[in-house]
Amino acid sequence: MAVTVIVGANWGDEGKGKMTDVLAAKSSYVVRYQGGSNAGHTIINDYGKFALHMLPSGVFYPNVMNVIGPGVALDVESFFKEREELLLKGVPEPKLCISDRTQIVLPIHRLFDQLEEERLGERSFGSTKRGIAPFYSDKYAKLGIQVSDLFNESRLRNRLEHILETKNILLEHLYQHQPIQMDVMMDEILNQAEKLRPFIRDTSRMLHDALAKGESILLEGQLGALRDPDHGIYPYSTSSSTLAGFAPVGAGLPTYAITNIIAVVKAYSSCVGAGPFVSEMDGPDAEELRRRGGDAGEYGVTTGRPRRVGWFDVAATRYGCMVQGANQVALTNLDVLGYLDQIPVCVGYKLQDGTITDQFPVSAQLDHVQPIFDYYPGWKCDISAAKSFDELPHNAQQYVDFVESAVNVKVTYVSVGPKREQLIARDV
């Protein structure tokens, strides 16, 4: 029996998609358990390059059942668009199923997300405008629509009427927007329902049965620890828990089922969106790192926005691994740093009152933090062809050892390029 969770240790964009893609080859199930189409995973394989926002990252393996769990914000349009893109590029029809308890992102959620970001202006939170915050707000206000509601027309109509009672008042009087017509929304959702019907099942029961049989299950997280609404850089966080602790809840598995937690860590730092980012750099140095980062540079998979980039942050990453409960680290993008003579690393912070700390502060203290840097020797060569840890240059090995010591978690995987095969397994 093996249930593994793959999560991010930082702000997201760490390379979780590649790790899920690689480990999916040995799994029977790959499960999305939180978030929605507001973040993406980039995967490069023999079929081409793919940006998955809604589909689980095991869709390229015909033997894998890909599950969208009850904790996910299901964007129906993204689900079908991505599935169609796979088929058009020659990917065999993936095995896909959606929990009958999953809730759906409504058109009105995307509308409110856009209108609120426009209203906030410079005070905005850098939303992807995919409707995620309004979706989770409605979910916990008990206004959400579960997939199973779609197949009970009278119940669905009552639920939508309840939602529109307050939404239309806000649209007219806060946003000066025309109200949503009930029948128009109803027709659109019913059309989606019929397309979804073949994919709906009791996935919690299915996964419990798989667990009892000892089948391998891989749980795929979205974003990273520092975007968690409870433990991250609130309010510049996402709206669902990004931690491995939520994985069994959002997937529909018992807590005791989790056997392994892999935190994905980038060899430097990057993020899309607003909020404190202590090791961030700008100017030509930032643009150079952004240009070299990954297969197509450091640009958001969902938004296309240039990612903010910075150097490896010891305090932030150690904290992210701690709150994730990681027992393994996958270090990605090590190859990107091969152009540097020396590699800056943020090893601590100077707080506003002058205090020096190597711990990650609460959000209220982060706005005025100054980074403290140390420097490690670079290796000045291309390492993308390395097949084992011993083939890496000495300075690259030292950098990996430094990361492992700094975060207090074993680095078991080292990625030296964007492709599946460019991954070194180390003492796994």
C-alpha positions in Angstrom: 0.0 0.0 0.0 1.4 3.4 -1.0 -0.3 6.7 -0.9 2.0 9.6 -1.8 1.3 13.3 -1.8 3.2 15.7 -4.0 3.1 19.3 -2.7 5.0 22.6 -3.1 7.2 24.0 -0.4 7.2 27.6 -1.6 4.9 30.0 -3.5 3.9 27.5 -6.2 5.6 27.0 -9.6 8.1 24.6 -8.1 7.8 21.8 -10.8 5.1 19.6 -9.2 3.7 18.6 -12.6 6.9 17.0 -13.7 7.2 15.0 -10.5 3.6 13.9 -10.6 4.0 12.9 -14.3 7.1 10.8 -13.5 5.7 9.1 -10.4 2.3 8.5 -12.1 4.0 5.8 -14.2 4.1 3.6 -11.1 0.6 4.6 -9.8 -2.8 3.2 -10.3 -4.6 6.5 -9.4 -3.6 10.2 -9.6 -5.9 12.5 -7.6 -6.4 16.2 -7.7 -7.6 17.2 -4.2 -7.8 21.0 -4.0 -7.8 24.2 -6.0 -9.1 24.6 -9.5 -7.9 26.0 -12.9 -6.1 28.9 -11.2 -2.7 27.3 -11.4 -1.1 25.0 -13.9 1.4 22.2 -14.2 3.7 22.0 -17.2 4.5 18.6 -18.6 6.8 17.7 -21.5 6.7 14.3 -23.0 6.8 12.5 -26.4 3.4 14.0 -27.3 4.6 17.6 -26.8 4.4 20.3 -24.2 1.2 20.6 -22.1 -0.1 23.0 -19.5 -2.6 21.3 -17.3 -4.9 23.5 -15.2 -7.8 21.2 -14.4 -6.8 17.7 -15.3 -4.7 15.5 -13.0 -1.1 15.0 -14.3 -1.5 11.3 -14.8 -3.5 11.7 -18.0 -0.6 10.6 -20.2 -0.6 7.1 -18.9 -3.5 4.9 -20.2 -3.3 2.6 -17.1 -3.8 5.4 -14.6 -7.3 6.4 -13.3 -7.2 10.2 -13.0 -9.5 11.5 -10.3 -10.9 15.0 -9.5 -11.7 14.8 -5.8 -14.4 16.4 -3.7 -12.1 19.2 -2.5 -11.5 20.5 -6.1 -13.1 23.6 -7.6 -14.3 22.0 -10.9 -14.1 24.4 -13.9 -16.1 22.4 -16.4 -15.0 24.5 -19.4 -11.3 24.0 -18.6 -11.9 20.2 -18.0 -13.3 19.7 -21.5 -11.0 22.1 -23.2 -7.9 20.3 -21.8 -9.2 16.9 -22.6 -9.9 17.9 -26.2 -6.3 19.4 -26.5 -4.9 16.0 -25.3 -6.8 14.1 -27.9 -6.0 16.5 -30.7 -2.2 16.0 -30.0 -2.6 12.2 -30.2 -2.7 11.4 -26.5 -4.9 8.2 -26.0 -8.2 8.8 -24.3 -7.3 9.2 -20.6 -9.2 7.5 -17.8 -11.0 10.3 -16.0 -13.6 10.5 -13.2 -15.1 13.2 -11.1 -16.4 12.9 -7.6 -20.2 13.3 -7.3 -19.4 15.6 -4.3 -17.1 18.0 -6.2 -18.5 21.5 -6.5 -18.4 23.5 -9.7 -17.1 26.9 -10.6 -20.1 28.9 -11.9 -19.8 31.7 -14.6 -20.9 34.1 -11.9 -17.8 33.2 -9.8 -15.5 34.2 -12.7 -17.5 37.4 -13.2 -17.2 38.4 -9.5 -13.5 37.6 -9.4 -12.9 39.9 -12.4 -15.1 42.7 -11.1 -13.6 42.6 -7.6 -10.0 42.8 -8.9 -11.0 45.8 -11.0 -12.6 47.4 -8.0 -9.6 46.9 -5.8 -7.2 48.3 -8.4 -3.7 48.7 -6.8 -4.9 46.9 -3.7 -5.7 43.7 -5.7 -4.3 40.3 -4.7 -3.1 39.3 -8.1 -6.0 36.9 -8.8 -5.9 34.7 -11.9 -9.6 35.7 -12.3 -10.7 32.1 -12.6 -13.4 32.5 -10.0 -11.6 30.6 -7.2 -12.0 33.1 -4.3 -15.8 33.6 -5.0 -16.2 29.8 -5.5 -14.7 29.0 -2.1 -16.5 31.8 -0.4 -19.8 30.4 -1.7 -18.7 26.9 -0.7 -18.2 27.7 2.9 -21.3 30.0 2.9 -23.2 26.9 1.9 -24.2 28.4 -1.5 -22.2 26.0 -3.6 -23.4 23.6 -6.3 -22.3 20.0 -6.1 -21.9 17.9 -9.3 -24.8 15.7 -8.0 -27.1 18.8 -7.9 -26.8 19.0 -11.7 -28.9 16.0 -12.2 -31.9 17.1 -10.0 -33.4 20.0 -12.0 -35.7 21.3 -9.3 -33.0 21.2 -6.6 -30.6 22.9 -9.0 -33.1 25.7 -9.7 -33.7 26.3 -6.0 -29.9 26.4 -5.3 -29.3 28.9 -8.1 -32.2 31.1 -7.0 -30.7 31.2 -3.6 -27.3 32.3 -5.0 -28.7 35.0 -7.2 -30.8 36.6 -4.4 -27.7 38.3 -3.1 -25.4 38.2 -6.1 -27.6 40.3 -8.3 -27.9 42.9 -5.6 -24.2 43.2 -5.4 -23.8 43.2 -9.2 -26.2 46.2 -9.5 -25.3 48.3 -6.5 -21.7 47.6 -5.8 -20.3 46.8 -9.3 -22.9 48.7 -11.5 -23.3 45.5 -13.6 -26.4 44.1 -15.1 -28.0 41.3 -13.1 -27.7 37.6 -14.1 -30.8 36.1 -15.7 -31.8 32.9 -13.9 -32.9 31.0 -17.0 -29.7 31.8 -18.9 -27.6 30.4 -16.1 -29.8 27.4 -15.7 -29.6 26.5 -19.4 -25.8 26.8 -19.5 -25.3 24.6 -16.5 -27.8 21.9 -17.7 -25.9 21.7 -21.0 -22.7 21.1 -19.0 -24.3 18.5 -16.9 -25.1 16.2 -19.7 -21.5 16.4 -20.9 -20.2 15.6 -17.4 -22.5 12.7 -16.7 -20.2 9.9 -18.1 -17.4 11.0 -15.8 -19.3 11.2 -12.5 -18.9 8.5 -9.8 -18.4 7.9 -6.1 -14.7 8.4 -6.1 -14.3 8.2 -2.3 -15.7 4.7 -2.3 -13.5 3.9 -5.3 -10.3 5.1 -3.6 -11.2 3.4 -0.3 -11.5 0.1 -2.3 -8.2 0.8 -4.0 -6.6 1.4 -0.6 -7.9 -1.9 0.7 -6.4 -3.7 -2.3 -3.0 -2.1 -1.7 -3.1 -0.2 -5.0 -0.7 2.8 -5.5 -2.4 6.2 -5.2 -0.7 9.6 -5.9 -2.3 12.8 -4.6 -1.4 15.9 -6.5 -1.3 19.3 -4.8 -1.6 22.8 -6.4 0.4 25.9 -5.5 2.7 25.8 -2.5 2.8 26.0 1.3 3.3 29.8 1.3 0.0 30.2 -0.5 -1.9 28.4 2.2 -4.7 30.5 3.7 -3.7 29.5 7.3 0.0 29.0 7.2 1.0 31.1 4.2 1.5 34.8 3.4 -2.2 35.7 4.1 -4.0 37.6 2.6 -1.8 37.0 -0.5 -2.9 33.3 -0.4 -5.1 31.0 -2.4 -8.6 30.0 -1.1 -8.0 26.3 -0.4 -5.5 24.5 1.8 -2.3 23.8 -0.1 -0.9 21.5 2.6 -0.5 17.7 2.5 -2.6 17.6 5.7 -5.7 18.5 3.6 -4.9 15.8 0.9 -6.9 13.0 2.5 -9.9 15.3 3.1 -9.9 16.7 -0.4 -9.3 13.3 -2.0 -11.8 11.4 0.1 -9.3 9.1 1.9 -8.6 8.4 5.6 -5.9 10.5 7.2 -3.8 7.4 8.2 -3.5 6.4 4.5 -0.8 8.9 3.7 2.6 7.1 3.6 4.9 9.6 1.9 5.0 13.4 1.4 7.3 14.8 -1.3 7.8 18.5 -1.1 9.0 20.0 -4.4 11.6 22.8 -4.0 13.1 24.9 -6.8 16.9 25.5 -6.7 16.0 29.3 -6.7 12.8 31.1 -5.9 9.9 32.2 -8.1 6.2 33.1 -7.8 3.3 34.6 -9.7 1.1 37.0 -7.9 1.3 39.6 -5.3 2.6 39.4 -1.7 5.9 39.5 0.2 8.9 37.8 -1.5 12.0 38.6 0.5 14.7 37.2 -1.8 13.2 38.8 -5.0 15.5 40.5 -7.4 14.8 42.8 -10.3 16.6 44.4 -13.3 18.9 42.6 -15.7 19.9 39.8 -13.2 16.2 38.9 -12.7 15.5 39.0 -16.4 18.5 36.7 -17.1 17.3 34.1 -14.5 13.7 34.4 -15.8 14.8 33.8 -19.4 16.9 30.7 -18.5 14.3 29.2 -16.1 12.8 26.0 -17.3 11.9 25.0 -20.9 10.2 28.3 -21.8 11.4 30.7 -19.1 9.7 31.8 -15.9 6.2 32.7 -17.0 3.0 31.7 -15.3 1.4 28.5 -16.8 -2.1 29.9 -16.2 -1.6 33.6 -16.6 1.3 33.9 -18.9 2.6 36.7 -16.6 6.4 36.9 -16.0 7.1 35.2 -12.7 8.8 37.2 -10.0 12.2 35.5 -9.4 14.7 35.5 -6.5 17.4 33.4 -4.9 16.8 30.3 -2.8 15.3 31.3 0.5 16.3 29.0 3.4 13.9 30.2 6.0 10.9 30.1 3.6 11.7 26.7 2.3 12.5 25.1 5.6 9.2 26.5 6.9 7.3 25.2 3.8 8.8 21.7 4.2 7.9 21.7 7.9 4.2 22.7 7.6 3.9 20.2 4.7 5.3 17.5 6.9 7.6 16.5 4.1 9.8 13.4 4.4 11.4 13.8 1.0 12.4 16.8 -1.2 12.5 16.9 -5.0 14.9 19.7 -6.0 14.0 21.1 -9.4 15.7 23.4 -12.0 19.2 22.8 -10.7 20.4 23.0 -14.3 19.2 26.6 -14.6 21.9 27.9 -12.2 24.8 26.6 -14.4 25.6 30.0 -15.8 26.5 31.6 -12.5 30.1 32.0 -11.0 28.6 32.2 -7.6 25.0 31.5 -6.4 23.4 33.9 -3.8 21.3 32.2 -1.1 19.0 34.0 1.3 20.1 32.5 4.7 18.3 34.8 7.1 16.2 38.0 7.5 16.7 41.4 9.2 13.4 42.5 10.7 12.2 46.1 10.9 13.4 46.3 14.6 16.9 45.2 13.6 16.5 41.6 14.9 18.2 39.0 12.8 16.4 35.7 12.4 16.6 32.5 10.3 13.0 31.7 10.9 10.1 32.5 8.6 8.1 35.4 10.2 4.3 35.9 10.3 2.8 38.0 7.5 2.6 41.1 9.6 6.4 41.2 9.9 7.2 40.3 6.3 6.6 43.6 4.6 9.7 45.3 5.9 12.1 42.3 6.1 15.6 42.6 4.5 17.3 39.5 3.1 20.7 38.3 4.4 22.7 36.6 1.7 25.5 34.0 1.6 27.2 32.8 -1.6 28.0 29.3 -2.9 30.4 28.5 -5.8 28.8 27.8 -9.1 29.7 25.0 -11.5 29.7 26.9 -14.8 28.6 24.0 -17.0 25.7 22.2 -18.5 24.5 19.4 -16.2 21.3 18.5 -18.2 22.8 15.2 -19.4 23.7 13.9 -15.9 22.1 10.5 -15.1 23.3 10.1 -11.6 24.3 12.2 -8.6 27.9 11.2 -9.0 27.9 12.6 -12.6 27.1 16.1 -11.2 30.0 18.5 -10.8 31.4 18.8 -7.3 30.0 22.2 -6.7 26.5 21.1 -7.9 26.6 18.2 -5.5 27.6 20.6 -2.7 24.7 22.9 -3.5 22.3 19.9 -3.3 23.8 18.9 0.0 23.5 22.4 1.3 19.7 22.5 0.4 19.2 19.2 2.2 21.0 20.4 5.3 19.2 23.7 5.2 15.7 22.3 5.1 16.3 19.3 7.3 14.7 16.9 4.7 16.4 14.4 2.5 16.7 15.4 -1.2 15.7 12.2 -3.0 15.2 13.6 -6.5 17.2 16.2 -8.4 15.8 17.6 -11.7 18.3 18.7 -14.3 16.0 19.6 -17.1 12.3 19.8 -18.1 11.9 16.3 -19.6 10.8 13.2 -17.7 14.1 11.5 -18.1 16.1 14.5 -16.8 15.5 13.4 -13.2 18.1 11.9 -10.9 16.8 9.5 -8.2 19.0 9.8 -5.2 18.9 7.2 -2.4 15.2 6.5 -2.9 
